[in-house]
Each structure stands twice: as C-alpha cells, then as structure tokens.
Amino acid sequence: MSTFKLPVSICKAIEKNIANFWWRNGKNIAEIHWRKWEKLKLRKNEGGLGFKDLKAFNQAMLGKQAWRISQKPHSLLSKLMKGLYHPHCEFWQAGNGSRPSWGWRSVIVGRNSIAPYVIWSISNGQKISIREDKWLKSGLIGGPTTRDEPEKVSALIQRGNGMWNETLL
C-alpha cells in the first residue's frame, strides 16, 4: 500500500468487507446499516468511528514515498529512479517517461498529491531558481528573464546580514 497505487476497485472491495464485518451479526445475516459507511470513515471528533479511507490512505503513503525520494537523493532507490526515469531533470519536474513501471507511476501519483503543499525553505538560496522553482506562496514567477536579472535566489539575499536586498526585489 505504501509502494504501489492500489486500484480504486480493490480499495472499495476491502472497505466493503470491513463494513460487512461490522454490519453482520454472528449468523452471517446482514443487519441494519445504522450509518452510511462514508460517515463511519470520518474521524471520531467529527462524529464517525475513524475507519480509514483506503484510497486516501494509499495516496498519503505514496506521497510519503515521494517525499523520501525527493529528500534523500543519494539513496539507492532515488538513484535508481533518477537513472531510469528522469536523468536530465529534478524529481519535481519529472514526467512518466516512456514505458514507466507501475512503481514509478505510483510514485508520480504520490508526488502529485503532495506537490501543491511543497515549497522551498530558502536557507542561502543557492539551489533555488528565481523563475523556475516554487519558492513563493503565490507559486511560480515564470515568464521570460531580462538580461540583467539574477538566476538564483541567493543573489536577492544580502551576504552580510541575510536580509533581502530590497533594491533588487
């Protein structure tokens, strides 16, 4: 579940079996459904029983895997994925590629699920491109660069005190 994207039909079948377990009596006869399964999947503080939504849980686990790949670029898995599927770009810009495996497609699903919530931590700004990376809350700057415009965010930070160079901004 944390490595591959499960088909929605499998998630629903597992949830159906869990629900049937809770809605039956000891004689395998279906009982009354007191609440909808969607309500039972809500958190306890929201009025549900806290059963997992398996589709969302699967997506969260894939997002966690994608985060590990992006944060540990020297791990064996990260190096393997980079060599096979995105040798000429960074993980966040990688596409499916030609003939992607189910594992890579699953990682891409996880990456796409967490991508809207990921922004850069500026630090010294030497690795962050001003126009191509999402380092602002409002998103990408994009657009054509001017001739005198700096490429990296580090050029916008004053060296001595680490404050923004407001004249360049």
MIDOSE-1310 file (N, C-alpha, C; in nm, 2 decimals, decimal comma, always signed):
residues 169
mstf	+0,08/-0,12/+0,00/+0,00/+0,00/+0,00/+0,09/+0,13/+0,00; +0,20/+0,12/+0,06/+0,29/+0,24/+0,06/+0,38/+0,24/-0,06; +0,38/+0,14/-0,14/+0,47/+0,13/-0,26/+0,40/+0,14/-0,39; +0,28/+0,09/-0,40/+0,21/+0,09/-0,52/+0,07/+0,15/-0,51
klpv	+0,02/+0,21/-0,61/-0,11/+0,27/-0,61/-0,21/+0,15/-0,63; -0,30/+0,13/-0,53/-0,40/+0,03/-0,54/-0,51/+0,08/-0,63; -0,57/-0,01/-0,71/-0,69/+0,03/-0,79/-0,80/+0,07/-0,69; -0,88/+0,16/-0,73/-1,00/+0,21/-0,65/-1,09/+0,09/-0,63
sick	-1,11/+0,00/-0,72/-1,20/-0,11/-0,70/-1,15/-0,20/-0,59; -1,02/-0,22/-0,57/-0,97/-0,30/-0,46/-0,99/-0,23/-0,33; -0,96/-0,10/-0,33/-0,99/-0,03/-0,20/-1,14/-0,04/-0,16; -1,23/-0,02/-0,26/-1,37/-0,03/-0,23/-1,41/-0,17/-0,18
aiek	-1,35/-0,28/-0,24/-1,38/-0,41/-0,21/-1,33/-0,44/-0,06; -1,21/-0,39/-0,03/-1,16/-0,41/+0,11/-1,26/-0,34/+0,21; -1,29/-0,21/+0,18/-1,38/-0,14/+0,26/-1,52/-0,20/+0,28; -1,56/-0,26/+0,17/-1,69/-0,34/+0,17/-1,68/-0,45/+0,27
nian	-1,57/-0,53/+0,27/-1,56/-0,64/+0,36/-1,55/-0,60/+0,50; -1,48/-0,49/+0,53/-1,48/-0,43/+0,66/-1,62/-0,39/+0,71; -1,69/-0,32/+0,62/-1,82/-0,28/+0,66/-1,91/-0,40/+0,68; -1,90/-0,50/+0,60/-1,99/-0,62/+0,62/-1,96/-0,69/+0,75
fwwr	-1,83/-0,69/+0,79/-1,80/-0,74/+0,92/-1,87/-0,67/+1,03; -1,87/-0,54/+1,03/-1,93/-0,46/+1,13/-2,09/-0,46/+1,13; -2,14/-0,48/+1,01/-2,29/-0,48/+0,99/-2,36/-0,61/+1,00; -2,28/-0,72/+1,03/-2,35/-0,85/+1,04/-2,35/-0,90/+1,18
ngkn	-2,45/-0,98/+1,21/-2,45/-1,05/+1,34/-2,37/-1,18/+1,33; -2,37/-1,26/+1,43/-2,29/-1,38/+1,43/-2,34/-1,48/+1,34; -2,46/-1,47/+1,28/-2,51/-1,58/+1,19/-2,49/-1,54/+1,04; -2,40/-1,45/+1,01/-2,38/-1,41/+0,87/-2,50/-1,35/+0,80
iaei	-2,59/-1,30/+0,88/-2,71/-1,24/+0,82/-2,69/-1,09/+0,83; -2,72/-1,02/+0,72/-2,70/-0,87/+0,72/-2,79/-0,81/+0,81; -2,74/-0,71/+0,89/-2,82/-0,63/+0,98/-2,85/-0,50/+0,92; -2,91/-0,42/+1,00/-2,95/-0,28/+0,96/-2,82/-0,20/+0,96
hwrk	-2,81/-0,11/+0,86/-2,70/-0,02/+0,85/-2,74/+0,11/+0,92; -2,69/+0,13/+1,04/-2,73/+0,24/+1,12/-2,68/+0,37/+1,06; -2,56/+0,37/+1,00/-2,50/+0,49/+0,94/-2,44/+0,45/+0,81; -2,42/+0,55/+0,72/-2,35/+0,53/+0,60/-2,21/+0,50/+0,62
wekl	-2,14/+0,43/+0,54/-2,00/+0,40/+0,55/-1,92/+0,52/+0,54; -1,96/+0,62/+0,46/-1,89/+0,74/+0,45/-1,89/+0,82/+0,58; -1,99/+0,81/+0,66/-2,00/+0,87/+0,79/-1,91/+0,80/+0,89; -1,90/+0,67/+0,88/-1,82/+0,59/+0,97/-1,67/+0,61/+0,95
klrk	-1,63/+0,65/+0,82/-1,49/+0,68/+0,79/-1,45/+0,81/+0,85; -1,54/+0,90/+0,89/-1,50/+1,03/+0,95/-1,42/+1,01/+1,08; -1,34/+1,10/+1,12/-1,27/+1,10/+1,25/-1,37/+1,09/+1,36; -1,33/+1,05/+1,47/-1,42/+1,03/+1,59/-1,47/+1,17/+1,64
negg	-1,38/+1,27/+1,63/-1,42/+1,40/+1,68/-1,52/+1,47/+1,58; -1,53/+1,41/+1,46/-1,62/+1,46/+1,36/-1,75/+1,38/+1,35; -1,77/+1,28/+1,45/-1,89/+1,21/+1,45/-1,88/+1,07/+1,39; -1,77/+1,03/+1,34/-1,75/+0,90/+1,28/-1,69/+0,80/+1,38
lgfk	-1,65/+0,68/+1,32/-1,58/+0,58/+1,40/-1,43/+0,58/+1,37; -1,38/+0,65/+1,28/-1,24/+0,66/+1,25/-1,19/+0,55/+1,16; -1,27/+0,48/+1,08/-1,22/+0,38/+0,99/-1,14/+0,46/+0,88; -1,04/+0,39/+0,83/-0,96/+0,46/+0,72/-1,03/+0,46/+0,59
dlka	-1,01/+0,57/+0,52/-1,05/+0,58/+0,38/-0,93/+0,52/+0,30; -0,94/+0,40/+0,25/-0,82/+0,33/+0,20/-0,76/+0,40/+0,08; -0,85/+0,46/+0,00/-0,79/+0,53/-0,12/-0,71/+0,65/-0,08; -0,76/+0,73/+0,02/-0,68/+0,85/+0,07/-0,56/+0,80/+0,14
fnqa	-0,57/+0,69/+0,22/-0,45/+0,64/+0,29/-0,34/+0,59/+0,20; -0,38/+0,52/+0,09/-0,29/+0,48/-0,01/-0,22/+0,60/-0,08; -0,29/+0,70/-0,11/-0,24/+0,82/-0,17/-0,14/+0,89/-0,07; -0,17/+0,89/+0,06/-0,08/+0,95/+0,16/+0,05/+0,87/+0,17
mlgk	+0,04/+0,74/+0,17/+0,16/+0,66/+0,18/+0,25/+0,68/+0,05; +0,19/+0,69/-0,06/+0,26/+0,72/-0,18/+0,33/+0,86/-0,18; +0,26/+0,95/-0,12/+0,31/+1,09/-0,10/+0,44/+1,08/-0,01; +0,43/+1,00/+0,09/+0,54/+0,98/+0,19/+0,66/+0,92/+0,11
qawr	+0,63/+0,82/+0,03/+0,74/+0,76/-0,05/+0,80/+0,86/-0,14; +0,72/+0,95/-0,21/+0,77/+1,05/-0,30/+0,86/+1,15/-0,22; +0,81/+1,19/-0,10/+0,89/+1,28/-0,02/+1,02/+1,22/+0,02; +1,03/+1,09/+0,05/+1,16/+1,03/+0,08/+1,25/+1,03/-0,04
isqk	+1,20/+1,01/-0,16/+1,28/+1,01/-0,28/+1,34/+1,15/-0,30; +1,25/+1,25/-0,28/+1,30/+1,39/-0,30/+1,40/+1,43/-0,20; +1,38/+1,39/-0,07/+1,47/+1,44/+0,03/+1,60/+1,36/+0,05; +1,60/+1,24/+0,00/+1,72/+1,16/+0,01/+1,77/+1,12/-0,13
phsl	+1,83/+1,22/-0,20/+1,87/+1,19/-0,34/+1,99/+1,09/-0,35; +2,06/+1,06/-0,24/+2,17/+0,97/-0,25/+2,13/+0,83/-0,21; +2,01/+0,80/-0,18/+1,97/+0,67/-0,15/+1,96/+0,58/-0,28; +1,97/+0,45/-0,26/+1,97/+0,36/-0,38/+1,84/+0,38/-0,46
lskl	+1,73/+0,39/-0,40/+1,60/+0,40/-0,47/+1,60/+0,53/-0,55; +1,64/+0,64/-0,49/+1,64/+0,77/-0,56/+1,73/+0,77/-0,68; +1,85/+0,71/-0,66/+1,95/+0,70/-0,77/+1,89/+0,61/-0,89; +1,83/+0,50/-0,85/+1,77/+0,41/-0,95/+1,66/+0,48/-1,03
mkgl	+1,57/+0,54/-0,96/+1,46/+0,61/-1,02/+1,51/+0,73/-1,11; +1,61/+0,80/-1,06/+1,67/+0,91/-1,14/+1,73/+0,86/-1,27; +1,81/+0,75/-1,26/+1,87/+0,69/-1,38/+1,77/+0,64/-1,48; +1,66/+0,58/-1,43/+1,57/+0,52/-1,52/+1,47/+0,62/-1,58
yhph	+1,42/+0,71/-1,50/+1,30/+0,79/-1,54/+1,32/+0,94/-1,55; +1,42/+1,00/-1,49/+1,45/+1,14/-1,50/+1,59/+1,18/-1,49; +1,68/+1,13/-1,58/+1,82/+1,15/-1,57/+1,86/+1,30/-1,60; +1,78/+1,37/-1,67/+1,82/+1,51/-1,71/+1,74/+1,62/-1,64
cefw	+1,66/+1,58/-1,54/+1,58/+1,68/-1,46/+1,57/+1,64/-1,32; +1,51/+1,73/-1,24/+1,49/+1,70/-1,10/+1,36/+1,62/-1,08; +1,35/+1,56/-0,96/+1,24/+1,48/-0,93/+1,10/+1,55/-0,95; +1,10/+1,68/-0,90/+0,97/+1,75/-0,90/+0,93/+1,79/-1,05
qagn	+1,02/+1,79/-1,14/+0,99/+1,82/-1,28/+0,97/+1,69/-1,37; +1,00/+1,58/-1,31/+1,00/+1,45/-1,39/+0,85/+1,42/-1,43; +0,85/+1,36/-1,55/+0,72/+1,31/-1,60/+0,72/+1,16/-1,59; +0,62/+1,10/-1,66/+0,61/+0,95/-1,66/+0,72/+0,89/-1,74
gsrp	+0,77/+0,95/-1,84/+0,87/+0,89/-1,93/+0,81/+0,79/-2,02; +0,90/+0,72/-2,10/+0,84/+0,62/-2,19/+0,85/+0,48/-2,12; +0,74/+0,41/-2,13/+0,72/+0,28/-2,07/+0,75/+0,28/-1,92; +0,68/+0,36/-1,84/+0,70/+0,37/-1,70/+0,65/+0,24/-1,63
swgw	+0,72/+0,20/-1,52/+0,67/+0,09/-1,44/+0,55/+0,13/-1,35; +0,48/+0,03/-1,30/+0,37/+0,06/-1,21/+0,42/+0,13/-1,08; +0,54/+0,10/-1,04/+0,60/+0,16/-0,92/+0,63/+0,31/-0,95; +0,69/+0,34/-1,07/+0,72/+0,48/-1,10/+0,59/+0,56/-1,11
rsvi	+0,49/+0,50/-1,18/+0,36/+0,57/-1,19/+0,30/+0,60/-1,05; +0,32/+0,50/-0,96/+0,26/+0,52/-0,83/+0,33/+0,63/-0,75; +0,47/+0,64/-0,77/+0,54/+0,75/-0,71/+0,50/+0,88/-0,76; +0,47/+0,89/-0,89/+0,43/+1,01/-0,95/+0,29/+1,05/-0,90
vgrn	+0,20/+0,96/-0,87/+0,07/+0,99/-0,81/+0,09/+1,05/-0,67; +0,19/+0,99/-0,59/+0,22/+1,04/-0,46/+0,28/+1,18/-0,47; +0,37/+1,20/-0,56/+0,43/+1,33/-0,58/+0,33/+1,43/-0,61; +0,24/+1,40/-0,70/+0,14/+1,50/-0,75/+0,04/+1,53/-0,63
siap	+0,02/+1,43/-0,54/-0,07/+1,46/-0,43/-0,01/+1,55/-0,33; +0,12/+1,56/-0,31/+0,18/+1,65/-0,21/+0,24/+1,77/-0,28; +0,25/+1,78/-0,41/+0,32/+1,89/-0,48/+0,25/+2,02/-0,44; +0,12/+2,03/-0,44/+0,06/+2,17/-0,41/+0,10/+2,22/-0,27
yviw	+0,15/+2,14/-0,18/+0,17/+2,18/-0,04/+0,32/+2,19/-0,02; +0,41/+2,17/-0,12/+0,55/+2,18/-0,10/+0,61/+2,31/-0,15; +0,68/+2,38/-0,07/+0,75/+2,50/-0,11/+0,89/+2,49/-0,06; +0,98/+2,57/-0,11/+1,12/+2,57/-0,07/+1,14/+2,63/+0,07
sisn	+1,24/+2,58/+0,14/+1,29/+2,65/+0,25/+1,42/+2,73/+0,20; +1,42/+2,86/+0,21/+1,51/+2,94/+0,13/+1,66/+2,91/+0,17; +1,69/+2,91/+0,30/+1,83/+2,90/+0,35/+1,91/+3,00/+0,29; +2,02/+2,96/+0,21/+2,10/+3,06/+0,15/+2,06/+3,09/+0,00
gqki	+1,97/+3,01/-0,05/+1,91/+3,04/-0,18/+1,99/+3,00/-0,30; +2,10/+2,93/-0,28/+2,19/+2,89/-0,39/+2,14/+2,78/-0,48; +2,04/+2,70/-0,44/+1,99/+2,59/-0,52/+1,86/+2,63/-0,58; +1,80/+2,75/-0,55/+1,67/+2,78/-0,59/+1,67/+2,88/-0,71
sire	+1,61/+2,84/-0,82/+1,59/+2,93/-0,94/+1,48/+3,02/-0,91; +1,50/+3,15/-0,94/+1,40/+3,25/-0,92/+1,27/+3,23/-1,00; +1,28/+3,20/-1,12/+1,16/+3,18/-1,21/+1,11/+3,04/-1,22; +1,20/+2,94/-1,20/+1,16/+2,80/-1,24/+1,11/+2,72/-1,11
dkwl	+1,15/+2,76/-0,99/+1,11/+2,68/-0,87/+1,00/+2,75/-0,80; +0,92/+2,67/-0,73/+0,81/+2,73/-0,65/+0,86/+2,76/-0,51; +0,91/+2,88/-0,49/+0,97/+2,92/-0,36/+0,88/+3,03/-0,30; +0,78/+3,08/-0,36/+0,69/+3,18/-0,31/+0,55/+3,11/-0,29
ksgl	+0,48/+3,16/-0,19/+0,35/+3,10/-0,16/+0,25/+3,12/-0,28; +0,27/+3,23/-0,35/+0,18/+3,25/-0,47/+0,21/+3,17/-0,59; +0,32/+3,09/-0,58/+0,35/+3,00/-0,69/+0,47/+3,04/-0,77; +0,48/+2,99/-0,89/+0,59/+3,02/-0,98/+0,58/+3,17/-1,03
iggp	+0,70/+3,23/-1,05/+0,70/+3,36/-1,12/+0,69/+3,34/-1,27; +0,77/+3,26/-1,33/+0,76/+3,23/-1,47/+0,79/+3,35/-1,55; +0,77/+3,34/-1,68/+0,79/+3,45/-1,78/+0,93/+3,45/-1,82; +0,96/+3,54/-1,92/+1,09/+3,55/-1,97/+1,18/+3,63/-1,88
ttrd	+1,31/+3,59/-1,88/+1,40/+3,67/-1,79/+1,46/+3,79/-1,87; +1,50/+3,89/-1,79/+1,56/+4,00/-1,85/+1,71/+3,98/-1,85; +1,79/+4,06/-1,92/+1,93/+4,04/-1,94/+2,01/+4,05/-1,81; +1,97/+4,14/-1,72/+2,05/+4,17/-1,60/+1,99/+4,10/-1,48
epek	+1,89/+4,02/-1,50/+1,82/+3,96/-1,39/+1,90/+3,84/-1,33; +1,91/+3,83/-1,20/+1,99/+3,72/-1,14/+1,91/+3,59/-1,16; +1,98/+3,47/-1,16/+1,91/+3,34/-1,18/+1,87/+3,28/-1,05; +1,95/+3,29/-0,95/+1,93/+3,22/-0,82/+1,88/+3,32/-0,72
vsal	+1,81/+3,27/-0,62/+1,75/+3,35/-0,51/+1,87/+3,40/-0,42; +1,98/+3,33/-0,42/+2,09/+3,38/-0,34/+2,14/+3,52/-0,38; +2,12/+3,56/-0,50/+2,15/+3,69/-0,55/+2,06/+3,80/-0,49; +1,94/+3,76/-0,44/+1,85/+3,86/-0,38/+1,87/+3,87/-0,23
iqrg	+1,96/+3,80/-0,17/+1,99/+3,80/-0,03/+2,12/+3,87/+0,00; +2,12/+3,97/+0,09/+2,25/+4,04/+0,12/+2,34/+3,94/+0,20; +2,46/+3,94/+0,16/+2,56/+3,84/+0,22/+2,59/+3,86/+0,37; +2,60/+3,98/+0,41/+2,64/+4,01/+0,55/+2,54/+3,98/+0,65
ngmw	+2,42/+4,02/+0,63/+2,31/+4,01/+0,73/+2,20/+3,91/+0,70; +2,20/+3,85/+0,58/+2,10/+3,75/+0,54/+1,96/+3,81/+0,51; +1,96/+3,95/+0,50/+1,83/+4,01/+0,47/+1,81/+4,02/+0,32; +1,68/+4,05/+0,28/+1,65/+4,06/+0,14/+1,71/+4,19/+0,09
netl	+1,77/+4,19/-0,03/+1,82/+4,31/-0,10/+1,70/+4,37/-0,17; +1,64/+4,47/-0,10/+1,51/+4,53/-0,15/+1,52/+4,60/-0,28; +1,64/+4,65/-0,31/+1,66/+4,72/-0,44/+1,64/+4,63/-0,55; +1,69/+4,50/-0,54/+1,68/+4,40/-0,65/+1,54/+4,35/-0,65
l	+1,47/+4,34/-0,54/+1,33/+4,29/-0,54/+1,24/+4,38/-0,61
